[in-house]
């Protein structure tokens, strides 16, 4: 298993202010995370970390592609992803707890692992229904042979599971 140490930020040694981190996320990153449904991709993550006395503000900017299967024809393709997310990290005596955009760490914490957040933010950019984009004429760019195979498989499955009359 590959190490994700490069995604651990030792914030306690940082001076207050803005700090920039740039990461190129590729296949090894996705495959290292056992829970990842994305197995391949090439995504750039730019992080601006703003440190203050009792908080960290993490602004993620994400752009690239992930290699995903089309829900219509089942053929994999590179899906463009682009977005931004903000994560607020409060440093408090009462550590623990998390909301969609905020985390509470102990005042004694010295580092934060951002690998899980990077994965989540990328995964959230993938729509629930993934299909090949249409061409300039509005025609699906799905593989016609694959569509025929999917249709044939669906019909066969339906016939095999049909109850007798």
N, C-alpha and C positions, 0 to 999 in steps of 0.2 A: 504494500500500500504506500503510495506517495505521501510525502509530508505536506501539510498545509501551513507550515511555520511562517511562510512569507506573508500570511494574512493575519498574523498576530501583531497588533500594534502596541508597543510598550509606551502608553501615553503618559505615565508618571514622570518620565524623563523629558517630556516635551515642555517647552516654554509656552506660556499662554499666547494665543494667537492662531493664525491659520497655517496649516501644514498640508502639503499635497502628496498624494500617493497615486501611482498609476500601475494598473495590472492588466496584463493580457491573459484572459481566461481561455484555455483551450481544452482539448479532449481529456488530458490527464486530470484536470481539476474536476470535471464532471464525473469521471470514472472513479475518482477517489472517494467521492461521497456515495455511500452505499444506498442512500434513499433517493438518489437523483434519477428522474425519469428522462432527463436530457443526458445523452451519452456523448455527443459531439457538438462542437461549436467553436467559434472564434469571436470573442466578445471583449471589447475594451471597456475597462471600468476606471473612471477617474474619480478619485475621492478627495474632497476638501474637508479636512477635519479642523474644526475650530474649538480650541481648548479654552475653558474659563476656569474659575476657581472650583465650582461645584458641578460642572456639566461639560459634555462634549457634544458638539453638533456635527453630524456626519452627513455630508451632501454627496450622494452618488450620482454620477452621470454615466449612462450605459449605452453602448451602441455596438452593433456587430450582427452576426448571424448564428442561429442554432440549427442543427441538422435534425429535422423531425419528420415523422411519417405523415403523409396526407391522410386525413380521415375519410376521404372519398375513394382514392385509388390505392392507398397503402404504400406508395412509393415515397422514399425519403427525399427531402429537398432542403435547401438552405432558406430558412425563414428570417428575414430581417427583423431585428429587435432594436428598439431605441426608447429610452425613457430616463427619468430621474426620480430619485427617492431621497427622503430625508429621515434620518434616525437621530433621535435625541437620547443621550445617555446621561442620566442624573447620577451623581455621586452622593450617596446618602448613607447614614448609619443603618437604616433599615433596607438592606440589600434584598434583591429578589423582585419579582414582578415584571410584567412586560405587557405593553399594549401594542397596537399595530405600528405605532411610530415612536414609541419611547421604551427605554430599558432603564432599570435601576440597578446600579452596581454599588458595592460597599465602598465607603470612602477610602478604605485601605487597598482597593483593587489597583493593580499597576498596569494591566494590559487588557485588551479586548480582541477577541477573535472575530474577524469580520467575514470569514469564509461562508458561514451559514447565511448571513444577510445578503451577501453577493449572490449566492445561489437563489435565494428566495426572490430577490428583486428581478433576476433574469427570468426565472420561471413564471413570475407574474406577468411578464411581457408577452408570454405565449398565449394566444387566445384559446378559449375552451374548444372551439371548432377550428381545426387547422386544415386548410385546403390550398392546393396550388393556386397561385394568383391567375387571374384571367389575363389574356393578351390584350393588345390595343383594340381589338374588335369585340372584346367581351367574351371570348371563347375560352373555356377552361383549358389550362395547360396540363391537365392530368394525362397520364400515359393511357392511351386508348386500349392497348392490350391488357394492361393491368386492370382497367375498369371492367373489361369483358371477363377477366378471371374472377374478380370480386363478385360480379353479378352471378356468374355460374356457381360459385361457391355458396352464395346466399340462396339461390334456387335449390341447390342440392340439399343444403341444410334444412330448408323449409320443408321439402318433400320427405326427408328422413324423420322429421319431428311431427309431421302431420298425423293427427289421431284418426283411426279408422272410423268410418261413418256407420 
